[in-house]
């Protein structure tokens, strides 16, 4: 892991705080506190990591996920896209970008990101599953429109 290894406990703290926010927080204020704190932990490692650090795409993806959870989707997308720039076949970043667009109702963009991810990582079960779910959602949407 090189010299960044000595900072990896901050990544672990970020994961723990993310879990506290998503699994255990009983109110929005607590959830927001832990998500922000997790982002700070990830930023600590990102700021000290070499550009070719093996886990940097993973850390950027976790940060991006949490920014989206905090309602900072555009900032989260930047980190997810940076993860892709560093590792073109890192499929989780494509999945989270697609999920974000799907949550906003932009199924076209969601599909495009899945297709880009599958072009780089064609055997990704996570991307293939999302694409199948998107197909079902679009068919359901069209079926409902035809009944009117």
PyMOL commands that place a pseudoatom at each C-alpha (Angstrom):
pseudoatom trace, name=CA, resn=UNK, resi=1, chain=A, elem=C, hetatm=0, pos=[0.000, 0.000, 0.000]
pseudoatom trace, name=CA, resn=UNK, resi=2, chain=A, elem=C, hetatm=0, pos=[2.993, 2.265, 0.166]
pseudoatom trace, name=CA, resn=UNK, resi=3, chain=A, elem=C, hetatm=0, pos=[3.237, 5.393, 2.310]
pseudoatom trace, name=CA, resn=UNK, resi=4, chain=A, elem=C, hetatm=0, pos=[-0.537, 5.926, 2.338]
pseudoatom trace, name=CA, resn=UNK, resi=5, chain=A, elem=C, hetatm=0, pos=[-0.934, 2.831, 4.514]
pseudoatom trace, name=CA, resn=UNK, resi=6, chain=A, elem=C, hetatm=0, pos=[-0.329, 4.820, 7.707]
pseudoatom trace, name=CA, resn=UNK, resi=7, chain=A, elem=C, hetatm=0, pos=[-3.499, 6.840, 7.006]
pseudoatom trace, name=CA, resn=UNK, resi=8, chain=A, elem=C, hetatm=0, pos=[-5.787, 3.932, 6.229]
pseudoatom trace, name=CA, resn=UNK, resi=9, chain=A, elem=C, hetatm=0, pos=[-7.339, 3.932, 9.691]
pseudoatom trace, name=CA, resn=UNK, resi=10, chain=A, elem=C, hetatm=0, pos=[-9.109, 7.135, 8.608]
pseudoatom trace, name=CA, resn=UNK, resi=11, chain=A, elem=C, hetatm=0, pos=[-10.691, 5.217, 5.735]
pseudoatom trace, name=CA, resn=UNK, resi=12, chain=A, elem=C, hetatm=0, pos=[-11.863, 2.593, 8.231]
pseudoatom trace, name=CA, resn=UNK, resi=13, chain=A, elem=C, hetatm=0, pos=[-13.263, 5.323, 10.496]
pseudoatom trace, name=CA, resn=UNK, resi=14, chain=A, elem=C, hetatm=0, pos=[-15.108, 6.711, 7.471]
pseudoatom trace, name=CA, resn=UNK, resi=15, chain=A, elem=C, hetatm=0, pos=[-16.644, 3.302, 6.806]
pseudoatom trace, name=CA, resn=UNK, resi=16, chain=A, elem=C, hetatm=0, pos=[-17.684, 2.933, 10.450]
pseudoatom trace, name=CA, resn=UNK, resi=17, chain=A, elem=C, hetatm=0, pos=[-19.275, 6.387, 10.461]
pseudoatom trace, name=CA, resn=UNK, resi=18, chain=A, elem=C, hetatm=0, pos=[-21.079, 5.634, 7.206]
pseudoatom trace, name=CA, resn=UNK, resi=19, chain=A, elem=C, hetatm=0, pos=[-22.493, 2.476, 8.775]
pseudoatom trace, name=CA, resn=UNK, resi=20, chain=A, elem=C, hetatm=0, pos=[-23.575, 4.407, 11.863]
pseudoatom trace, name=CA, resn=UNK, resi=21, chain=A, elem=C, hetatm=0, pos=[-25.360, 6.912, 9.638]
pseudoatom trace, name=CA, resn=UNK, resi=22, chain=A, elem=C, hetatm=0, pos=[-27.065, 4.418, 7.351]
pseudoatom trace, name=CA, resn=UNK, resi=23, chain=A, elem=C, hetatm=0, pos=[-27.793, 1.594, 9.780]
pseudoatom trace, name=CA, resn=UNK, resi=24, chain=A, elem=C, hetatm=0, pos=[-28.099, 3.029, 13.276]
pseudoatom trace, name=CA, resn=UNK, resi=25, chain=A, elem=C, hetatm=0, pos=[-28.973, 6.740, 13.189]
pseudoatom trace, name=CA, resn=UNK, resi=26, chain=A, elem=C, hetatm=0, pos=[-32.484, 7.272, 14.496]
pseudoatom trace, name=CA, resn=UNK, resi=27, chain=A, elem=C, hetatm=0, pos=[-32.873, 10.870, 13.337]
pseudoatom trace, name=CA, resn=UNK, resi=28, chain=A, elem=C, hetatm=0, pos=[-31.771, 13.058, 10.447]
pseudoatom trace, name=CA, resn=UNK, resi=29, chain=A, elem=C, hetatm=0, pos=[-29.427, 15.222, 12.531]
pseudoatom trace, name=CA, resn=UNK, resi=30, chain=A, elem=C, hetatm=0, pos=[-27.448, 12.196, 13.721]
pseudoatom trace, name=CA, resn=UNK, resi=31, chain=A, elem=C, hetatm=0, pos=[-27.401, 10.722, 10.235]
pseudoatom trace, name=CA, resn=UNK, resi=32, chain=A, elem=C, hetatm=0, pos=[-26.111, 13.992, 8.770]
pseudoatom trace, name=CA, resn=UNK, resi=33, chain=A, elem=C, hetatm=0, pos=[-23.460, 14.295, 11.483]
pseudoatom trace, name=CA, resn=UNK, resi=34, chain=A, elem=C, hetatm=0, pos=[-22.027, 10.848, 10.777]
pseudoatom trace, name=CA, resn=UNK, resi=35, chain=A, elem=C, hetatm=0, pos=[-22.154, 11.247, 6.998]
pseudoatom trace, name=CA, resn=UNK, resi=36, chain=A, elem=C, hetatm=0, pos=[-20.291, 14.577, 7.174]
pseudoatom trace, name=CA, resn=UNK, resi=37, chain=A, elem=C, hetatm=0, pos=[-17.759, 13.102, 9.559]
pseudoatom trace, name=CA, resn=UNK, resi=38, chain=A, elem=C, hetatm=0, pos=[-17.242, 10.129, 7.232]
pseudoatom trace, name=CA, resn=UNK, resi=39, chain=A, elem=C, hetatm=0, pos=[-16.605, 12.479, 4.297]
pseudoatom trace, name=CA, resn=UNK, resi=40, chain=A, elem=C, hetatm=0, pos=[-13.973, 14.286, 6.391]
pseudoatom trace, name=CA, resn=UNK, resi=41, chain=A, elem=C, hetatm=0, pos=[-12.260, 10.963, 7.149]
pseudoatom trace, name=CA, resn=UNK, resi=42, chain=A, elem=C, hetatm=0, pos=[-12.230, 10.033, 3.443]
pseudoatom trace, name=CA, resn=UNK, resi=43, chain=A, elem=C, hetatm=0, pos=[-10.908, 13.502, 2.569]
pseudoatom trace, name=CA, resn=UNK, resi=44, chain=A, elem=C, hetatm=0, pos=[-8.056, 13.020, 5.030]
pseudoatom trace, name=CA, resn=UNK, resi=45, chain=A, elem=C, hetatm=0, pos=[-6.858, 9.947, 3.144]
pseudoatom trace, name=CA, resn=UNK, resi=46, chain=A, elem=C, hetatm=0, pos=[-7.545, 11.403, -0.310]
pseudoatom trace, name=CA, resn=UNK, resi=47, chain=A, elem=C, hetatm=0, pos=[-5.447, 14.486, 0.472]
pseudoatom trace, name=CA, resn=UNK, resi=48, chain=A, elem=C, hetatm=0, pos=[-2.482, 12.321, 1.458]
pseudoatom trace, name=CA, resn=UNK, resi=49, chain=A, elem=C, hetatm=0, pos=[-2.758, 9.551, -1.133]
pseudoatom trace, name=CA, resn=UNK, resi=50, chain=A, elem=C, hetatm=0, pos=[-0.519, 9.310, -4.158]
pseudoatom trace, name=CA, resn=UNK, resi=51, chain=A, elem=C, hetatm=0, pos=[-2.428, 9.680, -7.446]
pseudoatom trace, name=CA, resn=UNK, resi=52, chain=A, elem=C, hetatm=0, pos=[-1.748, 6.011, -8.226]
pseudoatom trace, name=CA, resn=UNK, resi=53, chain=A, elem=C, hetatm=0, pos=[-2.811, 4.703, -4.796]
pseudoatom trace, name=CA, resn=UNK, resi=54, chain=A, elem=C, hetatm=0, pos=[-4.584, 1.406, -5.414]
pseudoatom trace, name=CA, resn=UNK, resi=55, chain=A, elem=C, hetatm=0, pos=[-7.596, 2.114, -3.156]
pseudoatom trace, name=CA, resn=UNK, resi=56, chain=A, elem=C, hetatm=0, pos=[-8.151, 5.712, -4.243]
pseudoatom trace, name=CA, resn=UNK, resi=57, chain=A, elem=C, hetatm=0, pos=[-11.067, 4.863, -6.610]
pseudoatom trace, name=CA, resn=UNK, resi=58, chain=A, elem=C, hetatm=0, pos=[-12.775, 2.985, -3.761]
pseudoatom trace, name=CA, resn=UNK, resi=59, chain=A, elem=C, hetatm=0, pos=[-12.313, 5.851, -1.298]
pseudoatom trace, name=CA, resn=UNK, resi=60, chain=A, elem=C, hetatm=0, pos=[-13.546, 8.408, -3.830]
pseudoatom trace, name=CA, resn=UNK, resi=61, chain=A, elem=C, hetatm=0, pos=[-16.587, 6.236, -4.504]
pseudoatom trace, name=CA, resn=UNK, resi=62, chain=A, elem=C, hetatm=0, pos=[-17.437, 5.991, -0.797]
pseudoatom trace, name=CA, resn=UNK, resi=63, chain=A, elem=C, hetatm=0, pos=[-17.078, 9.747, -0.459]
pseudoatom trace, name=CA, resn=UNK, resi=64, chain=A, elem=C, hetatm=0, pos=[-19.285, 10.304, -3.510]
pseudoatom trace, name=CA, resn=UNK, resi=65, chain=A, elem=C, hetatm=0, pos=[-21.969, 7.992, -2.109]
pseudoatom trace, name=CA, resn=UNK, resi=66, chain=A, elem=C, hetatm=0, pos=[-22.045, 9.927, 1.148]
pseudoatom trace, name=CA, resn=UNK, resi=67, chain=A, elem=C, hetatm=0, pos=[-22.184, 13.304, -0.575]
pseudoatom trace, name=CA, resn=UNK, resi=68, chain=A, elem=C, hetatm=0, pos=[-25.208, 12.073, -2.521]
pseudoatom trace, name=CA, resn=UNK, resi=69, chain=A, elem=C, hetatm=0, pos=[-26.782, 10.889, 0.740]
pseudoatom trace, name=CA, resn=UNK, resi=70, chain=A, elem=C, hetatm=0, pos=[-26.206, 14.388, 2.120]
pseudoatom trace, name=CA, resn=UNK, resi=71, chain=A, elem=C, hetatm=0, pos=[-28.089, 15.910, -0.810]
pseudoatom trace, name=CA, resn=UNK, resi=72, chain=A, elem=C, hetatm=0, pos=[-24.883, 17.112, -2.476]
pseudoatom trace, name=CA, resn=UNK, resi=73, chain=A, elem=C, hetatm=0, pos=[-25.334, 15.065, -5.610]
pseudoatom trace, name=CA, resn=UNK, resi=74, chain=A, elem=C, hetatm=0, pos=[-23.333, 17.234, -7.991]
pseudoatom trace, name=CA, resn=UNK, resi=75, chain=A, elem=C, hetatm=0, pos=[-20.293, 17.156, -5.682]
pseudoatom trace, name=CA, resn=UNK, resi=76, chain=A, elem=C, hetatm=0, pos=[-20.734, 13.416, -5.235]
pseudoatom trace, name=CA, resn=UNK, resi=77, chain=A, elem=C, hetatm=0, pos=[-20.814, 12.896, -9.001]
pseudoatom trace, name=CA, resn=UNK, resi=78, chain=A, elem=C, hetatm=0, pos=[-17.459, 14.675, -9.331]
pseudoatom trace, name=CA, resn=UNK, resi=79, chain=A, elem=C, hetatm=0, pos=[-15.824, 12.205, -6.940]
pseudoatom trace, name=CA, resn=UNK, resi=80, chain=A, elem=C, hetatm=0, pos=[-17.445, 9.247, -8.666]
pseudoatom trace, name=CA, resn=UNK, resi=81, chain=A, elem=C, hetatm=0, pos=[-16.266, 10.477, -12.054]
pseudoatom trace, name=CA, resn=UNK, resi=82, chain=A, elem=C, hetatm=0, pos=[-12.760, 10.974, -10.662]
pseudoatom trace, name=CA, resn=UNK, resi=83, chain=A, elem=C, hetatm=0, pos=[-12.800, 7.360, -9.450]
pseudoatom trace, name=CA, resn=UNK, resi=84, chain=A, elem=C, hetatm=0, pos=[-13.656, 6.291, -13.017]
pseudoatom trace, name=CA, resn=UNK, resi=85, chain=A, elem=C, hetatm=0, pos=[-10.847, 8.434, -14.442]
pseudoatom trace, name=CA, resn=UNK, resi=86, chain=A, elem=C, hetatm=0, pos=[-8.397, 6.641, -12.165]
pseudoatom trace, name=CA, resn=UNK, resi=87, chain=A, elem=C, hetatm=0, pos=[-9.725, 3.146, -12.897]
pseudoatom trace, name=CA, resn=UNK, resi=88, chain=A, elem=C, hetatm=0, pos=[-11.890, 2.897, -16.001]
pseudoatom trace, name=CA, resn=UNK, resi=89, chain=A, elem=C, hetatm=0, pos=[-13.234, -0.562, -15.112]
pseudoatom trace, name=CA, resn=UNK, resi=90, chain=A, elem=C, hetatm=0, pos=[-14.199, 0.280, -11.517]
pseudoatom trace, name=CA, resn=UNK, resi=91, chain=A, elem=C, hetatm=0, pos=[-17.857, -0.639, -11.897]
pseudoatom trace, name=CA, resn=UNK, resi=92, chain=A, elem=C, hetatm=0, pos=[-19.224, 0.535, -8.493]
pseudoatom trace, name=CA, resn=UNK, resi=93, chain=A, elem=C, hetatm=0, pos=[-18.699, 4.184, -9.460]
pseudoatom trace, name=CA, resn=UNK, resi=94, chain=A, elem=C, hetatm=0, pos=[-20.754, 3.705, -12.639]
pseudoatom trace, name=CA, resn=UNK, resi=95, chain=A, elem=C, hetatm=0, pos=[-23.461, 1.985, -10.586]
pseudoatom trace, name=CA, resn=UNK, resi=96, chain=A, elem=C, hetatm=0, pos=[-23.751, 4.864, -8.105]
pseudoatom trace, name=CA, resn=UNK, resi=97, chain=A, elem=C, hetatm=0, pos=[-23.850, 7.476, -10.857]
pseudoatom trace, name=CA, resn=UNK, resi=98, chain=A, elem=C, hetatm=0, pos=[-26.598, 5.498, -12.576]
pseudoatom trace, name=CA, resn=UNK, resi=99, chain=A, elem=C, hetatm=0, pos=[-28.502, 5.112, -9.291]
pseudoatom trace, name=CA, resn=UNK, resi=100, chain=A, elem=C, hetatm=0, pos=[-28.302, 8.873, -8.742]
pseudoatom trace, name=CA, resn=UNK, resi=101, chain=A, elem=C, hetatm=0, pos=[-29.756, 9.628, -12.170]
pseudoatom trace, name=CA, resn=UNK, resi=102, chain=A, elem=C, hetatm=0, pos=[-32.443, 6.988, -11.725]
pseudoatom trace, name=CA, resn=UNK, resi=103, chain=A, elem=C, hetatm=0, pos=[-33.429, 8.525, -8.373]
pseudoatom trace, name=CA, resn=UNK, resi=104, chain=A, elem=C, hetatm=0, pos=[-33.855, 11.863, -10.168]
pseudoatom trace, name=CA, resn=UNK, resi=105, chain=A, elem=C, hetatm=0, pos=[-36.080, 10.235, -12.810]
pseudoatom trace, name=CA, resn=UNK, resi=106, chain=A, elem=C, hetatm=0, pos=[-33.506, 10.563, -15.592]
pseudoatom trace, name=CA, resn=UNK, resi=107, chain=A, elem=C, hetatm=0, pos=[-33.650, 6.994, -16.867]
pseudoatom trace, name=CA, resn=UNK, resi=108, chain=A, elem=C, hetatm=0, pos=[-31.842, 7.889, -20.095]
pseudoatom trace, name=CA, resn=UNK, resi=109, chain=A, elem=C, hetatm=0, pos=[-28.752, 9.112, -18.216]
pseudoatom trace, name=CA, resn=UNK, resi=110, chain=A, elem=C, hetatm=0, pos=[-28.978, 6.141, -15.830]
pseudoatom trace, name=CA, resn=UNK, resi=111, chain=A, elem=C, hetatm=0, pos=[-28.939, 3.776, -18.800]
pseudoatom trace, name=CA, resn=UNK, resi=112, chain=A, elem=C, hetatm=0, pos=[-26.037, 5.617, -20.474]
pseudoatom trace, name=CA, resn=UNK, resi=113, chain=A, elem=C, hetatm=0, pos=[-23.872, 5.296, -17.362]
pseudoatom trace, name=CA, resn=UNK, resi=114, chain=A, elem=C, hetatm=0, pos=[-24.676, 1.603, -17.080]
pseudoatom trace, name=CA, resn=UNK, resi=115, chain=A, elem=C, hetatm=0, pos=[-23.755, 1.078, -20.718]
pseudoatom trace, name=CA, resn=UNK, resi=116, chain=A, elem=C, hetatm=0, pos=[-20.483, 2.987, -20.269]
pseudoatom trace, name=CA, resn=UNK, resi=117, chain=A, elem=C, hetatm=0, pos=[-19.665, 0.855, -17.245]
pseudoatom trace, name=CA, resn=UNK, resi=118, chain=A, elem=C, hetatm=0, pos=[-20.477, -2.362, -19.071]
pseudoatom trace, name=CA, resn=UNK, resi=119, chain=A, elem=C, hetatm=0, pos=[-18.241, -1.297, -21.957]
pseudoatom trace, name=CA, resn=UNK, resi=120, chain=A, elem=C, hetatm=0, pos=[-15.357, -1.170, -19.459]
pseudoatom trace, name=CA, resn=UNK, resi=121, chain=A, elem=C, hetatm=0, pos=[-16.430, -4.043, -17.216]
pseudoatom trace, name=CA, resn=UNK, resi=122, chain=A, elem=C, hetatm=0, pos=[-18.735, -6.299, -19.280]
pseudoatom trace, name=CA, resn=UNK, resi=123, chain=A, elem=C, hetatm=0, pos=[-19.114, -9.055, -16.679]
pseudoatom trace, name=CA, resn=UNK, resi=124, chain=A, elem=C, hetatm=0, pos=[-20.188, -6.791, -13.820]
pseudoatom trace, name=CA, resn=UNK, resi=125, chain=A, elem=C, hetatm=0, pos=[-23.168, -8.460, -12.181]
pseudoatom trace, name=CA, resn=UNK, resi=126, chain=A, elem=C, hetatm=0, pos=[-24.075, -5.234, -10.377]
pseudoatom trace, name=CA, resn=UNK, resi=127, chain=A, elem=C, hetatm=0, pos=[-24.306, -3.268, -13.617]
pseudoatom trace, name=CA, resn=UNK, resi=128, chain=A, elem=C, hetatm=0, pos=[-26.124, -6.065, -15.458]
pseudoatom trace, name=CA, resn=UNK, resi=129, chain=A, elem=C, hetatm=0, pos=[-28.677, -6.341, -12.642]
pseudoatom trace, name=CA, resn=UNK, resi=130, chain=A, elem=C, hetatm=0, pos=[-29.284, -2.586, -12.654]
pseudoatom trace, name=CA, resn=UNK, resi=131, chain=A, elem=C, hetatm=0, pos=[-29.710, -2.571, -16.424]
pseudoatom trace, name=CA, resn=UNK, resi=132, chain=A, elem=C, hetatm=0, pos=[-32.314, -5.372, -16.177]
pseudoatom trace, name=CA, resn=UNK, resi=133, chain=A, elem=C, hetatm=0, pos=[-34.138, -3.439, -13.418]
pseudoatom trace, name=CA, resn=UNK, resi=134, chain=A, elem=C, hetatm=0, pos=[-34.074, -0.327, -15.568]
pseudoatom trace, name=CA, resn=UNK, resi=135, chain=A, elem=C, hetatm=0, pos=[-35.560, -2.280, -18.485]
pseudoatom trace, name=CA, resn=UNK, resi=136, chain=A, elem=C, hetatm=0, pos=[-38.415, -3.444, -16.246]
pseudoatom trace, name=CA, resn=UNK, resi=137, chain=A, elem=C, hetatm=0, pos=[-38.998, 0.095, -14.929]
pseudoatom trace, name=CA, resn=UNK, resi=138, chain=A, elem=C, hetatm=0, pos=[-39.123, 1.499, -18.454]
pseudoatom trace, name=CA, resn=UNK, resi=139, chain=A, elem=C, hetatm=0, pos=[-41.474, -1.256, -19.664]
pseudoatom trace, name=CA, resn=UNK, resi=140, chain=A, elem=C, hetatm=0, pos=[-43.751, -0.657, -16.682]
pseudoatom trace, name=CA, resn=UNK, resi=141, chain=A, elem=C, hetatm=0, pos=[-43.687, 3.081, -17.344]
pseudoatom trace, name=CA, resn=UNK, resi=142, chain=A, elem=C, hetatm=0, pos=[-44.561, 2.551, -21.044]
pseudoatom trace, name=CA, resn=UNK, resi=143, chain=A, elem=C, hetatm=0, pos=[-47.258, 0.013, -20.156]
pseudoatom trace, name=CA, resn=UNK, resi=144, chain=A, elem=C, hetatm=0, pos=[-48.888, 2.474, -17.788]
pseudoatom trace, name=CA, resn=UNK, resi=145, chain=A, elem=C, hetatm=0, pos=[-48.760, 5.199, -20.429]
pseudoatom trace, name=CA, resn=UNK, resi=146, chain=A, elem=C, hetatm=0, pos=[-50.451, 2.914, -22.986]
pseudoatom trace, name=CA, resn=UNK, resi=147, chain=A, elem=C, hetatm=0, pos=[-53.387, 2.215, -20.641]
pseudoatom trace, name=CA, resn=UNK, resi=148, chain=A, elem=C, hetatm=0, pos=[-54.356, 5.880, -20.419]
for i in range(1, 148): cmd.bond("trace and resi %d" % i, "trace and resi %d" % (i + 1))
show_as sticks, trace
zoom trace
